[in-house]
């Protein structure tokens, strides 16, 4: 179940629901535990320390169970958010057709690689290639053929290490 929280009102609504569930379950569990332990006779004499001990045990048990459930639920939401952010980052840095780095991804990867090579005192090489007259391939054989050609070229380039595709502006 995906929870959509996009506004501050959604945050408050979500929080109020969780608190209401926690309070409701605490009351139900405390009443149930007290009735099971002491019975249903309202005129029965019960020692105060028994009531205190039962109330503390019920409250602690319910509190531990609810905090565990809610923490697990929150952790699942955080996991979903982390995976979504990772996917958005990947999408924003790669070309959809060839899955090569796009300009943004290349700039980030090149900066990191050049910085690493500089600090290690190693030489670095950037190789750039252009497919001359690629428009004529698309015009003559169609865009589907052109896309397949780009994918094959991307596979060859990928064998040489980090590769990127920069679309003309």
DSSP file (Angstrom, degrees, kcal/mol; ACC not computed):
  #  RESIDUE AA STRUCTURE BP1 BP2  ACC     N-H-->O    O-->H-N    N-H-->O    O-->H-N    TCO  KAPPA ALPHA  PHI   PSI    X-CA   Y-CA   Z-CA
    1    1 A X              0   0    0      0, 0.0     2,-0.5     0, 0.0     0, 0.0   0.000 360.0 360.0 360.0 119.8    0.0    0.0    0.0
    2    2 A X        -     0   0    0     78,-0.0     2,-0.6     2,-0.0    75,-0.0  -0.771 360.0-149.2 -91.5 130.5    1.5    3.3   -1.1
    3    3 A X        -     0   0    0     -2,-0.5     2,-0.8     2,-0.1    11,-0.0  -0.880   7.2-145.9-101.0 124.9    0.8    6.3    1.1
    4    4 A X        +     0   0    0     -2,-0.6     2,-0.6     6,-0.0    -2,-0.0  -0.814  24.9 169.2 -93.4 109.3    0.6    9.6   -0.8
    5    5 A X        +     0   0    0     -2,-0.8     3,-0.1     1,-0.1    -2,-0.1  -0.923  17.8 139.7-120.7 103.0    1.9   12.4    1.4
    6    6 A X        +     0   0    0     -2,-0.6     2,-0.3     1,-0.1    -1,-0.1   0.626  58.5  44.1-118.6 -21.5    2.4   15.5   -0.6
    7    7 A X  S  > S-     0   0    0      1,-0.1     4,-1.7     0, 0.0     5,-0.1  -0.776  82.1-111.0-122.8 168.3    1.2   18.4    1.6
    8    8 A X  H  > S+     0   0    0     -2,-0.3     4,-2.4     1,-0.2     5,-0.2   0.856 119.6  58.2 -64.5 -34.0    1.6   19.4    5.2
    9    9 A X  H  > S+     0   0    0      1,-0.2     4,-2.7     2,-0.2    -1,-0.2   0.891 103.7  52.0 -62.0 -39.5   -2.1   18.6    5.7
   10   10 A X  H  > S+     0   0    0      2,-0.2     4,-2.7     1,-0.2    -1,-0.2   0.891 108.2  51.8 -62.5 -40.0   -1.4   15.0    4.5
   11   11 A X  H  X S+     0   0    0     -4,-1.7     4,-2.4     2,-0.2    -2,-0.2   0.937 112.2  45.1 -61.8 -47.1    1.4   14.8    7.1
   12   12 A X  H  X S+     0   0    0     -4,-2.4     4,-2.8     2,-0.2     5,-0.2   0.918 113.5  49.6 -64.0 -43.3   -0.9   16.0    9.9
   13   13 A X  H  X S+     0   0    0     -4,-2.7     4,-2.2     1,-0.2    -2,-0.2   0.920 112.3  48.1 -61.5 -44.4   -3.7   13.7    8.7
   14   14 A X  H  X S+     0   0    0     -4,-2.7     4,-2.0     2,-0.2    -1,-0.2   0.910 113.4  47.8 -62.4 -43.3   -1.3   10.7    8.6
   15   15 A X  H  X S+     0   0    0     -4,-2.4     4,-2.5     2,-0.2     5,-0.2   0.924 110.6  50.4 -65.0 -45.6    0.0   11.5   12.1
   16   16 A X  H  X S+     0   0    0     -4,-2.8     4,-2.7     1,-0.2    -1,-0.2   0.897 109.7  51.8 -61.4 -40.6   -3.4   11.9   13.6
   17   17 A X  H  X S+     0   0    0     -4,-2.2     4,-2.4    -5,-0.2    -1,-0.2   0.929 111.0  46.9 -61.4 -44.9   -4.5    8.6   12.2
   18   18 A X  H  X S+     0   0    0     -4,-2.0     4,-2.4     2,-0.2    -2,-0.2   0.912 113.5  47.8 -65.4 -41.6   -1.5    6.8   13.7
   19   19 A X  H  X S+     0   0    0     -4,-2.5     4,-2.9     2,-0.2     5,-0.2   0.918 111.5  51.0 -64.9 -42.3   -1.9    8.4   17.1
   20   20 A X  H  X S+     0   0    0     -4,-2.7     4,-2.7     1,-0.2     5,-0.2   0.907 111.2  48.0 -61.7 -42.1   -5.6    7.6   17.1
   21   21 A X  H  X S+     0   0    0     -4,-2.4     4,-2.8     2,-0.2     5,-0.2   0.925 112.7  49.1 -63.3 -44.2   -4.9    3.9   16.2
   22   22 A X  H  X S+     0   0    0     -4,-2.4     4,-2.1     2,-0.2    -2,-0.2   0.931 114.5  43.8 -62.3 -46.9   -2.2    3.8   19.0
   23   23 A X  H  X S+     0   0    0     -4,-2.9     4,-2.5     2,-0.2     5,-0.2   0.931 114.6  49.9 -65.2 -45.4   -4.5    5.3   21.6
   24   24 A X  H  X S+     0   0    0     -4,-2.7     4,-2.5    -5,-0.2    -2,-0.2   0.931 113.1  45.2 -59.6 -47.2   -7.4    3.2   20.6
   25   25 A X  H  X S+     0   0    0     -4,-2.8     4,-2.7    -5,-0.2     5,-0.2   0.864 111.2  53.9 -66.7 -34.5   -5.4   -0.1   20.7
   26   26 A X  H  X S+     0   0    0     -4,-2.1     4,-2.4    -5,-0.2    -1,-0.2   0.929 111.1  45.6 -63.7 -44.6   -3.9    0.9   24.0
   27   27 A X  H  X S+     0   0    0     -4,-2.5     4,-2.6     2,-0.2     5,-0.2   0.946 114.9  47.1 -63.4 -48.1   -7.3    1.4   25.6
   28   28 A X  H  X S+     0   0    0     -4,-2.5     4,-2.6     1,-0.2    -2,-0.2   0.928 115.2  45.2 -60.4 -46.8   -8.7   -1.8   24.1
   29   29 A X  H  X S+     0   0    0     -4,-2.7     4,-2.6     2,-0.2    -1,-0.2   0.880 113.2  50.1 -67.5 -37.7   -5.7   -3.9   25.2
   30   30 A X  H  X S+     0   0    0     -4,-2.4     4,-2.4    -5,-0.2    -2,-0.2   0.930 113.8  45.1 -66.5 -44.7   -5.6   -2.3   28.7
   31   31 A X  H  X S+     0   0    0     -4,-2.6     4,-2.8    -5,-0.2     5,-0.2   0.930 115.0  48.2 -63.4 -45.1   -9.3   -3.0   29.2
   32   32 A X  H  X S+     0   0    0     -4,-2.6     4,-2.4    -5,-0.2    -2,-0.2   0.926 113.7  46.3 -62.9 -44.9   -9.0   -6.5   27.9
   33   33 A X  H  X S+     0   0    0     -4,-2.6     4,-2.1     2,-0.2    -1,-0.2   0.908 113.9  48.7 -64.8 -41.4   -6.0   -7.4   30.0
   34   34 A X  H  X S+     0   0    0     -4,-2.4     4,-3.1    -5,-0.2     5,-0.4   0.919 112.7  47.7 -65.1 -43.7   -7.6   -5.9   33.1
   35   35 A X  H  X S+     0   0    0     -4,-2.8     4,-2.0     1,-0.2    -2,-0.2   0.897 112.4  49.5 -65.0 -39.7  -10.8   -7.8   32.6
   36   36 A X  H  < S+     0   0    0     -4,-2.4    -1,-0.2    -5,-0.2    -2,-0.2   0.881 118.6  38.9 -65.6 -36.8   -9.0  -11.0   31.9
   37   37 A X  H  < S+     0   0    0     -4,-2.1    -2,-0.2    -5,-0.2    -1,-0.2   0.909 130.8  24.4 -80.5 -43.3   -6.9  -10.6   35.1
   38   38 A X  H  < S-     0   0    0     -4,-3.1     3,-0.3     1,-0.2    -3,-0.2   0.622 101.3-131.0-101.6 -14.8   -9.4   -9.2   37.5
   39   39 A X     <  -     0   0    0     -4,-2.0    -1,-0.2    -5,-0.4    -2,-0.1  -0.377  30.1 -74.9  91.2-175.2  -12.7  -10.4   36.0
   40   40 A X  S    S+     0   0    0     -2,-0.1     2,-0.8    -4,-0.1    -1,-0.2   0.344  86.4 115.3-108.9   5.5  -15.9   -8.6   35.3
   41   41 A X    >   -     0   0    0     -3,-0.3     3,-1.3     1,-0.2     0, 0.0  -0.675  47.0-164.7 -79.8 110.5  -17.3   -8.1   38.8
   42   42 A X  T 3  S+     0   0    0     -2,-0.8    -1,-0.2     1,-0.3    -3,-0.0   0.706  87.1  56.1 -69.7 -17.6  -17.3   -4.3   39.4
   43   43 A X  T 3  S+     0   0    0      2,-0.1    -1,-0.3    -3,-0.1    -2,-0.1   0.475  80.6 118.5 -91.3  -2.0  -17.8   -4.9   43.1
   44   44 A X    <   -     0   0    0     -3,-1.3     2,-0.5     1,-0.1    -6,-0.0  -0.340  67.4-122.5 -67.6 144.2  -14.7   -7.1   43.5
   45   45 A X        -     0   0    0     -2,-0.0     2,-0.4     0, 0.0    -1,-0.1  -0.780  33.6-177.1 -89.5 125.9  -12.0   -5.9   45.8
   46   46 A X        -     0   0    0     -2,-0.5     2,-0.1     4,-0.0    -8,-0.0  -0.975  28.2-115.3-126.5 137.1   -8.7   -5.6   44.0
   47   47 A X     >  -     0   0    0     -2,-0.4     4,-1.6     1,-0.1     3,-0.4  -0.452  21.8-130.0 -70.1 143.0   -5.4   -4.6   45.5
   48   48 A X  H  > S+     0   0    0      1,-0.2     4,-2.6     2,-0.2     5,-0.2   0.884 106.7  56.0 -62.1 -41.2   -4.0   -1.3   44.2
   49   49 A X  H  > S+     0   0    0      1,-0.2     4,-2.5     2,-0.2    -1,-0.2   0.845 104.6  54.0 -64.5 -31.5   -0.6   -2.8   43.5
   50   50 A X  H  > S+     0   0    0     -3,-0.4     4,-2.6     2,-0.2    -1,-0.2   0.919 109.9  47.2 -64.6 -42.6   -2.2   -5.4   41.3
   51   51 A X  H  X S+     0   0    0     -4,-1.6     4,-2.7     2,-0.2    -2,-0.2   0.921 113.2  48.4 -63.7 -44.1   -4.0   -2.7   39.3
   52   52 A X  H  X S+     0   0    0     -4,-2.6     4,-2.6     2,-0.2     5,-0.2   0.942 113.2  46.7 -62.8 -47.7   -0.8   -0.7   38.9
   53   53 A X  H  X S+     0   0    0     -4,-2.5     4,-2.5     1,-0.2    -2,-0.2   0.922 114.8  46.6 -62.0 -45.0    1.3   -3.7   37.8
   54   54 A X  H  X S+     0   0    0     -4,-2.6     4,-2.7     2,-0.2     5,-0.2   0.906 113.1  49.5 -65.0 -41.0   -1.4   -4.9   35.3
   55   55 A X  H  X S+     0   0    0     -4,-2.7     4,-2.8    -5,-0.2     5,-0.2   0.918 112.6  47.1 -64.5 -42.7   -1.8   -1.3   33.9
   56   56 A X  H  X S+     0   0    0     -4,-2.6     4,-2.7    -5,-0.2     5,-0.2   0.913 113.4  48.3 -65.1 -42.5    2.0   -0.9   33.5
   57   57 A X  H  X S+     0   0    0     -4,-2.5     4,-2.4    -5,-0.2     5,-0.2   0.929 114.8  45.1 -63.8 -44.6    2.4   -4.3   31.9
   58   58 A X  H  X S+     0   0    0     -4,-2.7     4,-2.6     2,-0.2     5,-0.3   0.938 115.3  46.8 -65.0 -46.8   -0.5   -3.7   29.5
   59   59 A X  H  X S+     0   0    0     -4,-2.8     4,-2.6    -5,-0.2    -2,-0.2   0.911 114.3  47.2 -63.4 -42.4    0.7   -0.2   28.6
   60   60 A X  H  X S+     0   0    0     -4,-2.7     4,-2.5    -5,-0.2    -1,-0.2   0.907 113.7  48.0 -66.7 -41.1    4.3   -1.3   28.1
   61   61 A X  H  X S+     0   0    0     -4,-2.4     4,-2.5    -5,-0.2    -2,-0.2   0.940 115.4  43.3 -65.3 -47.0    3.2   -4.2   25.9
   62   62 A X  H  X S+     0   0    0     -4,-2.6     4,-3.0    -5,-0.2     5,-0.3   0.925 114.3  50.9 -65.0 -43.9    0.9   -2.2   23.8
   63   63 A X  H  X S+     0   0    0     -4,-2.6     4,-2.5    -5,-0.3     5,-0.2   0.918 112.1  46.8 -60.5 -44.1    3.4    0.6   23.5
   64   64 A X  H  X S+     0   0    0     -4,-2.5     4,-2.0    -5,-0.2    -1,-0.2   0.923 114.6  46.8 -64.5 -44.4    6.2   -1.7   22.4
   65   65 A X  H  X S+     0   0    0     -4,-2.5     4,-2.4    -5,-0.2    -2,-0.2   0.936 115.4  45.0 -64.7 -46.0    4.0   -3.5   19.9
   66   66 A X  H  X S+     0   0    0     -4,-3.0     4,-2.9     1,-0.2     5,-0.3   0.905 112.9  49.5 -66.9 -41.4    2.6   -0.3   18.4
   67   67 A X  H  X S+     0   0    0     -4,-2.5     4,-2.3    -5,-0.3    -1,-0.2   0.890 112.2  49.9 -66.4 -35.4    6.0    1.4   18.2
   68   68 A X  H  X S+     0   0    0     -4,-2.0     4,-2.3    -5,-0.2    -2,-0.2   0.933 113.2  45.1 -64.7 -45.9    7.5   -1.6   16.5
   69   69 A X  H  X S+     0   0    0     -4,-2.4     4,-2.4     2,-0.2    -2,-0.2   0.928 116.7  45.0 -63.6 -45.8    4.7   -1.8   14.0
   70   70 A X  H  X S+     0   0    0     -4,-2.9     4,-2.5     2,-0.2    -1,-0.2   0.862 112.2  51.3 -70.2 -35.4    4.8    1.9   13.3
   71   71 A X  H  X S+     0   0    0     -4,-2.3     4,-2.6    -5,-0.3    -1,-0.2   0.916 110.9  49.1 -65.9 -42.0    8.6    2.0   13.1
   72   72 A X  H  X S+     0   0    0     -4,-2.3     4,-2.2     2,-0.2    -2,-0.2   0.926 111.7  49.0 -61.2 -45.1    8.5   -0.9   10.6
   73   73 A X  H  X S+     0   0    0     -4,-2.4     4,-1.9     1,-0.2    -2,-0.2   0.913 112.4  47.9 -61.4 -43.6    5.9    0.9    8.5
   74   74 A X  H  X S+     0   0    0     -4,-2.5     4,-2.5     1,-0.2    -1,-0.2   0.890 109.5  53.2 -64.5 -39.3    7.9    4.1    8.5
   75   75 A X  H  X S+     0   0    0     -4,-2.6     4,-2.4     1,-0.2    -1,-0.2   0.889 106.9  52.2 -64.4 -38.2   11.1    2.2    7.6
   76   76 A X  H  X S+     0   0    0     -4,-2.2     4,-2.4     2,-0.2    -1,-0.2   0.906 110.0  49.0 -62.4 -41.1    9.2    0.7    4.6
   77   77 A X  H  X S+     0   0    0     -4,-1.9     4,-2.4     2,-0.2    -2,-0.2   0.906 111.2  49.2 -64.7 -41.3    8.2    4.2    3.5
   78   78 A X  H  X S+     0   0    0     -4,-2.5     4,-2.6     2,-0.2    -2,-0.2   0.889 110.3  51.4 -65.2 -38.0   11.8    5.4    3.9
   79   79 A X  H  X S+     0   0    0     -4,-2.4     4,-2.6     2,-0.2     5,-0.2   0.926 110.2  48.8 -62.7 -44.6   13.0    2.4    1.8
   80   80 A X  H  X S+     0   0    0     -4,-2.4     4,-2.3     1,-0.2    -2,-0.2   0.901 111.9  49.5 -61.3 -41.4   10.5    3.3   -0.9
   81   81 A X  H  X S+     0   0    0     -4,-2.4     4,-2.7     2,-0.2    -2,-0.2   0.910 110.9  49.3 -64.5 -43.0   11.6    6.9   -0.9
   82   82 A X  H  X S+     0   0    0     -4,-2.6     4,-2.3     2,-0.2    -2,-0.2   0.921 112.6  47.1 -63.2 -44.6   15.3    5.9   -1.1
   83   83 A X  H  X S+     0   0    0     -4,-2.6     4,-2.4     2,-0.2    -1,-0.2   0.891 112.8  50.1 -64.1 -39.6   14.6    3.5   -4.0
   84   84 A X  H  X S+     0   0    0     -4,-2.3     4,-2.6    -5,-0.2    -2,-0.2   0.923 110.8  48.6 -65.7 -44.3   12.5    6.2   -5.8
   85   85 A X  H  X S+     0   0    0     -4,-2.7     4,-2.4     2,-0.2    -2,-0.2   0.907 111.5  50.5 -61.2 -41.4   15.2    8.8   -5.3
   86   86 A X  H  X S+     0   0    0     -4,-2.3     4,-2.4     2,-0.2    -2,-0.2   0.920 111.6  47.2 -62.6 -44.2   17.8    6.4   -6.7
   87   87 A X  H  X S+     0   0    0     -4,-2.4     4,-2.8     2,-0.2    -2,-0.2   0.901 111.7  50.4 -65.2 -41.3   15.7    5.6   -9.7
   88   88 A X  H  X S+     0   0    0     -4,-2.6     4,-2.4     2,-0.2    -1,-0.2   0.892 110.5  50.2 -63.9 -38.9   15.0    9.3  -10.4
   89   89 A X  H  X S+     0   0    0     -4,-2.4     4,-0.7     2,-0.2    -2,-0.2   0.923 111.9  47.7 -63.9 -43.9   18.7   10.0  -10.2
   90   90 A X  H >X S+     0   0    0     -4,-2.4     3,-0.9     1,-0.2     4,-0.6   0.932 113.2  47.9 -62.3 -45.9   19.5    7.2  -12.6
   91   91 A X  H >< S+     0   0    0     -4,-2.8     3,-0.8     1,-0.2    -1,-0.2   0.888 109.6  52.8 -62.9 -39.3   16.8    8.4  -15.0
   92   92 A X  H 3< S+     0   0    0     -4,-2.4    -1,-0.2     1,-0.2    12,-0.2   0.636 114.7  42.3 -73.8 -11.7   18.0   12.0  -14.8
   93   93 A X  H << S+     0   0    0     -3,-0.9     9,-2.1    -4,-0.7     2,-0.3   0.369 106.0  66.5-116.4   4.4   21.6   10.9  -15.7
   94   94 A X  B << S-A  101   0A   0     -3,-0.8     2,-0.4    -4,-0.6     7,-0.2  -0.934  78.6-114.1-129.4 152.7   21.1    8.4  -18.5
   95   95 A X     >  -     0   0    0      5,-3.5     4,-2.0    -2,-0.3     5,-0.1  -0.675  24.8-140.2 -79.0 131.0   19.8    8.4  -22.0
   96   96 A X  T  4 S+     0   0    0     -2,-0.4    -1,-0.1     1,-0.2    -5,-0.0   0.854  95.7  44.0 -64.1 -36.8   16.6    6.4  -22.2
   97   97 A X  T  4 S+     0   0    0      1,-0.1    -1,-0.2     3,-0.0    -2,-0.0   0.963 129.1  20.6 -75.1 -52.9   17.4    4.7  -25.6
   98   98 A X  T  4 S-     0   0    0      2,-0.1    -2,-0.2    56,-0.0    -1,-0.1   0.616  89.6-134.0 -95.1 -14.3   21.0    3.7  -25.1
   99   99 A X     <  +     0   0    0     -4,-2.0     2,-0.2     1,-0.2    -3,-0.1   0.671  61.1 137.0  61.3  18.6   21.2    3.7  -21.3
  100  100 A X        -     0   0    0      1,-0.1    -5,-3.5    -5,-0.1    -1,-0.2  -0.499  68.3 -83.4 -81.6 162.4   24.5    5.6  -21.7
  101  101 A X  B     -Ab  94 164A   0     62,-1.8    64,-3.5    -7,-0.2    -7,-0.3  -0.421  45.5-141.4 -62.8 140.3   25.2    8.6  -19.5
  102  102 A X     >  -     0   0    0     -9,-2.1     4,-3.3    62,-0.2     5,-0.3  -0.233  40.6 -78.2 -88.2-171.5   23.6   11.8  -20.7
  103  103 A X  H  > S+     0   0    0     62,-0.3     4,-2.7     1,-0.2     5,-0.2   0.917 133.1  46.8 -58.3 -45.8   25.3   15.2  -20.5
  104  104 A X  H  > S+     0   0    0      2,-0.2     4,-2.0   -12,-0.2    -1,-0.2   0.931 115.8  45.3 -62.1 -46.3   24.5   15.6  -16.8
  105  105 A X  H  > S+     0   0    0      2,-0.2     4,-2.7     1,-0.2    -2,-0.2   0.898 113.6  49.8 -65.2 -40.4   25.6   12.0  -15.9
  106  106 A X  H  X S+     0   0    0     -4,-3.3     4,-3.6     2,-0.2     5,-0.3   0.929 108.6  52.2 -64.1 -45.0   28.8   12.4  -18.0
  107  107 A X  H  X S+     0   0    0     -4,-2.7     4,-2.2    -5,-0.3    -1,-0.2   0.920 113.3  44.7 -57.7 -44.0   29.7   15.7  -16.4
  108  108 A X  H  X S+     0   0    0     -4,-2.0     4,-2.1     2,-0.2    -2,-0.2   0.938 117.2  43.9 -65.2 -47.1   29.3   14.1  -12.9
  109  109 A X  H  X S+     0   0    0     -4,-2.7     4,-2.7     2,-0.2    -2,-0.2   0.908 115.1  48.7 -66.2 -42.2   31.2   10.9  -13.9
  110  110 A X  H  X S+     0   0    0     -4,-3.6     4,-3.1     2,-0.2     5,-0.3   0.915 110.3  51.1 -65.4 -42.8   34.0   12.9  -15.7
  111  111 A X  H  X S+     0   0    0     -4,-2.2     4,-2.3    -5,-0.3    -1,-0.2   0.938 113.7  44.6 -59.2 -46.8   34.5   15.3  -12.8
  112  112 A X  H  X S+     0   0    0     -4,-2.1     4,-2.4     2,-0.2    -2,-0.2   0.917 115.8  47.0 -64.1 -43.7   34.8   12.4  -10.3
  113  113 A X  H  X S+     0   0    0     -4,-2.7     4,-2.6     2,-0.2    -2,-0.2   0.914 114.2  46.5 -66.7 -43.2   37.1   10.4  -12.6
  114  114 A X  H  X S+     0   0    0     -4,-3.1     4,-2.4     2,-0.2    -1,-0.2   0.898 113.4  49.0 -66.7 -39.7   39.3   13.4  -13.4
  115  115 A X  H  X S+     0   0    0     -4,-2.3     4,-2.5    -5,-0.3    -2,-0.2   0.921 112.6  48.3 -63.6 -43.5   39.5   14.4   -9.8
  116  116 A X  H  X S+     0   0    0     -4,-2.4     4,-1.9     1,-0.2    -2,-0.2   0.923 113.1  47.1 -63.3 -45.2   40.4   10.8   -8.8
  117  117 A X  H  X>S+     0   0    0     -4,-2.6     5,-2.7     2,-0.2     4,-0.7   0.899 111.9  51.4 -63.4 -40.6   43.1   10.6  -11.5
  118  118 A X  H ><5S+     0   0    0     -4,-2.4     3,-0.8     1,-0.2    -2,-0.2   0.937 111.7  45.6 -62.4 -47.8   44.5   14.0  -10.5
  119  119 A X  H 3<5S+     0   0    0     -4,-2.5    -1,-0.2     1,-0.2    -2,-0.2   0.809 115.2  47.7 -67.5 -29.5   44.8   13.1   -6.8
  120  120 A X  H 3<5S-     0   0    0     -4,-1.9    -1,-0.2    -5,-0.2    -2,-0.2   0.518 111.2-122.1 -87.1  -5.6   46.3    9.7   -7.7
  121  121 A X  T <<5 +     0   0    0     -3,-0.8     2,-0.3    -4,-0.7    -3,-0.2   0.805  65.4 139.6  70.1  28.9   48.8   11.3  -10.1
  122  122 A X      < -     0   0    0     -5,-2.7    -1,-0.2    -6,-0.2    -2,-0.1  -0.757  55.8-110.4-105.6 150.9   47.5    9.2  -12.9
  123  123 A X        -     0   0    0     -2,-0.3     2,-0.3    -3,-0.1    -1,-0.1  -0.412  31.6-155.7 -73.6 157.1   46.9   10.3  -16.5
  124  124 A X        -     0   0    0     -2,-0.1     2,-0.4     2,-0.0   -10,-0.0  -0.978   4.7-159.4-134.5 148.1   43.3   10.5  -17.8
  125  125 A X        -     0   0    0     -2,-0.3     2,-0.5     2,-0.0    -2,-0.0  -0.986   4.8-164.3-130.1 137.3   41.9   10.3  -21.3
  126  126 A X        -     0   0    0     -2,-0.4     2,-0.5     2,-0.0    -2,-0.0  -0.989  11.5-163.8-119.2 123.8   38.6   11.5  -22.6
  127  127 A X        -     0   0    0     -2,-0.5     2,-0.4     2,-0.0    -2,-0.0  -0.903   5.8-172.5-109.2 132.0   37.6   10.1  -26.0
  128  128 A X        -     0   0    0     -2,-0.5     2,-0.3     2,-0.0    -2,-0.0  -0.983   3.9-179.9-126.9 135.2   34.9   11.7  -28.0
  129  129 A X        -     0   0    0     -2,-0.4     2,-0.4     2,-0.0    -2,-0.0  -0.935  10.7-157.4-132.3 158.6   33.3   10.5  -31.1
  130  130 A X        -     0   0    0     -2,-0.3     2,-1.0     2,-0.0    -2,-0.0  -0.990  19.0-132.8-134.2 140.8   30.6   11.7  -33.5
  131  131 A X    >   -     0   0    0     -2,-0.4     3,-1.1     0, 0.0     2,-0.0  -0.823  33.3-139.1 -94.4 102.1   28.5    9.7  -35.9
  132  132 A X  T 3  S+     0   0    0     -2,-1.0    -2,-0.0     1,-0.2     0, 0.0  -0.339  76.6   0.4 -64.6 138.6   28.7   11.9  -39.0
  133  133 A X  T >> S+     0   0    0      1,-0.1     4,-0.8     3,-0.1     3,-0.7   0.811  76.5 154.2  56.8  36.7   25.6   12.3  -41.0
  134  134 A X  H X>  +     0   0    0     -3,-1.1     4,-1.9     1,-0.2     3,-0.6   0.834  66.2  65.4 -64.9 -30.6   23.5   10.2  -38.6
  135  135 A X  H 3> S+     0   0    0      1,-0.3     4,-2.8     2,-0.2    -1,-0.2   0.874  96.5  56.1 -57.5 -37.0   20.4   12.1  -39.7
  136  136 A X  H <> S+     0   0    0     -3,-0.7     4,-2.4     2,-0.2    -1,-0.3   0.830 103.3  54.4 -67.5 -29.6   20.8   10.6  -43.2
  137  137 A X  H <X>S+     0   0    0     -4,-0.8     4,-2.9    -3,-0.6     5,-0.5   0.935 111.6  44.6 -65.8 -46.3   20.7    7.1  -41.6
  138  138 A X  H  X5S+     0   0    0     -4,-1.9     4,-1.7     1,-0.2    -2,-0.2   0.917 115.4  48.2 -62.4 -42.6   17.4    8.0  -39.9
  139  139 A X  H  <5S+     0   0    0     -4,-2.8    -2,-0.2    -5,-0.2    -1,-0.2   0.895 119.5  37.5 -66.1 -39.6   16.0    9.5  -43.1
  140  140 A X  H  <5S+     0   0    0     -4,-2.4    -2,-0.2    -5,-0.2    -3,-0.2   0.906 133.0  20.9 -80.6 -43.2   17.1    6.7  -45.4
  141  141 A X  H  <5S-     0   0    0     -4,-2.9     4,-0.4    -5,-0.2    -3,-0.2   0.533 110.5-107.1-108.4  -8.5   16.4    3.6  -43.1
  142  142 A X     X< -     0   0    0     -4,-1.7     4,-2.1    -5,-0.5    -1,-0.2  -0.047  30.9 -81.7  98.5 157.9   13.9    5.0  -40.6
  143  143 A X  H  > S+     0   0    0      1,-0.2     4,-2.9     2,-0.2     5,-0.2   0.818 123.9  59.4 -68.0 -31.7   14.1    5.9  -36.9
  144  144 A X  H  > S+     0   0    0      2,-0.2     4,-2.0     1,-0.2    -1,-0.2   0.929 109.0  44.2 -63.7 -43.4   13.7    2.3  -35.7
  145  145 A X  H  > S+     0   0    0     -4,-0.4     4,-2.4     2,-0.2    -2,-0.2   0.918 113.3  51.8 -64.5 -43.1   16.8    1.3  -37.6
  146  146 A X  H  X S+     0   0    0     -4,-2.1     4,-2.4     1,-0.2    -2,-0.2   0.894 108.6  50.8 -60.1 -41.0   18.6    4.4  -36.4
  147  147 A X  H  X S+     0   0    0     -4,-2.9     4,-2.2     2,-0.2    -1,-0.2   0.915 110.1  49.2 -62.8 -43.0   17.7    3.6  -32.8
  148  148 A X  H  X S+     0   0    0     -4,-2.0     4,-2.2     1,-0.2    -2,-0.2   0.888 110.2  51.6 -64.1 -38.4   19.0    0.0  -33.2
  149  149 A X  H  X S+     0   0    0     -4,-2.4     4,-2.5     2,-0.2    -2,-0.2   0.921 109.4  49.8 -63.4 -43.4   22.2    1.4  -34.7
  150  150 A X  H  X S+     0   0    0     -4,-2.4     4,-2.5     1,-0.2    -2,-0.2   0.898 109.6  51.5 -62.0 -40.3   22.6    3.7  -31.7
  151  151 A X  H  X S+     0   0    0     -4,-2.2     4,-1.9     2,-0.2    -1,-0.2   0.914 111.2  47.4 -64.2 -42.6   22.1    0.9  -29.3
  152  152 A X  H  X S+     0   0    0     -4,-2.2     4,-1.8     2,-0.2    -2,-0.2   0.911 112.1  49.2 -65.0 -42.6   24.7   -1.3  -31.0
  153  153 A X  H  X S+     0   0    0     -4,-2.5     4,-2.6     1,-0.2    -2,-0.2   0.899 108.5  54.4 -63.1 -39.6   27.2    1.6  -31.0
  154  154 A X  H  X S+     0   0    0     -4,-2.5     4,-2.5     1,-0.2    -1,-0.2   0.894 105.4  53.4 -60.9 -40.0   26.5    2.2  -27.3
  155  155 A X  H  X S+     0   0    0     -4,-1.9     4,-0.9     2,-0.2    -1,-0.2   0.903 110.1  47.3 -62.1 -41.0   27.3   -1.5  -26.6
  156  156 A X  H >< S+     0   0    0     -4,-1.8     3,-0.8     1,-0.2     4,-0.4   0.939 113.8  47.0 -65.2 -46.6   30.7   -1.0  -28.4
  157  157 A X  H >< S+     0   0    0     -4,-2.6     3,-1.7     1,-0.2     4,-0.2   0.864 103.9  62.1 -63.6 -36.2   31.5    2.2  -26.5
  158  158 A X  H >< S+     0   0    0     -4,-2.5     3,-1.4     1,-0.3    -1,-0.2   0.794  93.3  64.9 -61.3 -28.1   30.4    0.6  -23.2
  159  159 A X  T << S+     0   0    0     -4,-0.9    -1,-0.3    -3,-0.8    -2,-0.2   0.722  96.8  56.9 -67.6 -20.4   33.3   -1.9  -23.6
  160  160 A X  T <  S-     0   0    0     -3,-1.7     2,-0.4    -4,-0.4    -1,-0.3   0.458 119.1-102.2 -90.6  -0.7   35.8    0.9  -23.3
  161  161 A X  S <  S+     0   0    0     -3,-1.4    -1,-0.3    -4,-0.2     2,-0.2  -0.909  84.1  18.4 120.0-148.0   34.5    2.1  -19.9
  162  162 A X  S    S+     0   0    0     -2,-0.4     2,-0.3    -3,-0.1   -62,-0.1  -0.437  70.3 179.3 -65.0 125.3   32.3    5.0  -19.0
  163  163 A X        -     0   0    0     -2,-0.2   -62,-1.8    -5,-0.0     2,-0.3  -0.915   9.0-169.0-128.3 154.9   30.4    6.2  -22.1
  164  164 A X  B     -b  101   0A   0     -2,-0.3     2,-0.5   -64,-0.2   -62,-0.2  -0.961  15.6-140.3-141.1 157.8   27.9    9.0  -22.6
  165  165 A X        -     0   0    0    -64,-3.5     2,-0.6    -2,-0.3   -62,-0.3  -0.984  14.2-167.6-121.5 124.4   25.5   10.1  -25.2
  166  166 A X        -     0   0    0     -2,-0.5     2,-0.2   -64,-0.2   -64,-0.1  -0.949  13.7-145.0-113.7 117.4   25.1   13.8  -25.9
  167  167 A X        -     0   0    0     -2,-0.6   -64,-0.0     1,-0.1    -2,-0.0  -0.557  28.4-103.5 -78.6 143.2   22.2   14.8  -28.0
  168  168 A X              0   0    0     -2,-0.2    -1,-0.1     1,-0.1     0, 0.0  -0.329 360.0 360.0 -65.1 149.1   22.7   17.8  -30.4
  169  169 A X              0   0    0     -3,-0.1    -1,-0.1    -2,-0.0    -2,-0.0   0.449 360.0 360.0 -90.2 360.0   21.0   21.0  -29.2
